[in-house]
Amino acid sequence: TNEQHYNPPIPECNVISRWATEPYYRVVITSSGGIPAIIRAMRVHSNSADLQIAGCTAFSNLCTGSVSNQKAVLSEGGLDAIRCATKLHPNDEAVLNAARNVLRILNAEIDAQ
């Protein structure tokens, strides 16, 4: 797609990640389409390790303490995006750590289903 020709939105994902630690902004981000936007960015820029880290970290912060956000990440395809990140960056410890963190959070929701 044409989107691949643009720089990965790493700063934007990092900002979302930082804001997602605050309950108010967590609601703003999720109600404004933040979860599908992160997934799309991770898919379009799958070769960018930095973007994969930022996306996984944003998911971790959005999902910590929020079952509804956990469900949203899972239903929107976030699990596939996280798995893709680990497959494409198998030797990048930062990507793997970010993915492990969010998978631990999501695992509670997966187990409950």
N, C-alpha and C positions, 0 to 999 in steps of 0.2 A: 504494500500500500504506500501511498504518498507519505503517510505519517512516519514511515521508517527513515525518511530523508531528513527529518527534524531531529534536533538534539533530544535525547531522553529527558523527560521532565523530572530530573533528580531533585533539584531544589524544591520544586513544588511538592513532591512526595515527602521530602524531609520536613517541610512546613506542616503538611497534613499530619505527619507522624507526631511532631511536637504538640500541635494543637489537640490531637486525639487523646492526650493525657488528661485533658480537662472535660468534665462531664457536659458542660454547655456546648463546647465545640464538637464534641463527639456526636451530639444530636444534629448539629448544623451540618457536619460533614456527611453523615449517613443520610439525612433527609434531602441533601443536595446532590445525591448521586455519587458520593465519594468512593464507595466500595466498587461499583462497576468501572469507574474511571481509573482506579488503581489497577484493577485486573486488566483492563484494556492496555494501559501503559506497560504493564509487565509482559503482556503478550506481544505487543508491537515492538518493544525494545528488549526482547528476551536475551539478546547477546550482551546487554549491559549489566555487569555484575553489580555496579553501584545502584542501578535502578531496582534490581531484584532485592537488594538489601533494604533499600528505602521502602519498597512495597511491603515486604514481609514485616518490617518494623512498624509500619503504619497499621497493618492488620493486627499485630500484637497489641498495640496501644488501643486501637478501636475495640478489640474483643475482650480485653482484660475487664472482668467484672460485668460483661454485657452479653447475656445469652442471646438477645435479639440480634446483636451484631455478629455473634458467632454463627447464628443460623443464616444471616444474610450473606456472610462471606462464603459459607458452604453452598447455599442455594444459587449464588451468582457465578460460581465456578472458581472461586478462590483456591480451593484445594488443588485443582489442576494447575493453576498458575504457580503455586508454591512447589508442587512436584516438578514442574517443568524447570523452574529455577535451579533445583538441586541436580537435575539431570544434565542441564547445560553448563553448570558450574561445579562439577563434582570435586574439584581440587581447591576451591575457594572457601577457606574456613569461615570467612565473614558471611558469605551467602549461606553456607550450611548452618551456621549458628543462628542466623536470623530466621531461617526456615524452621529449625528445630524449636525455637522459642514459640513461634506462632502455632506450630503443630501441637505442642504441649497444651496450649490454651484451647485449640480447637478439638483436641482429643476428648476432652470432657463432654463436649456437645455431641461428638460422634458416638461416644459410648452410651449417651443417654437416648439416642435414637433407636 
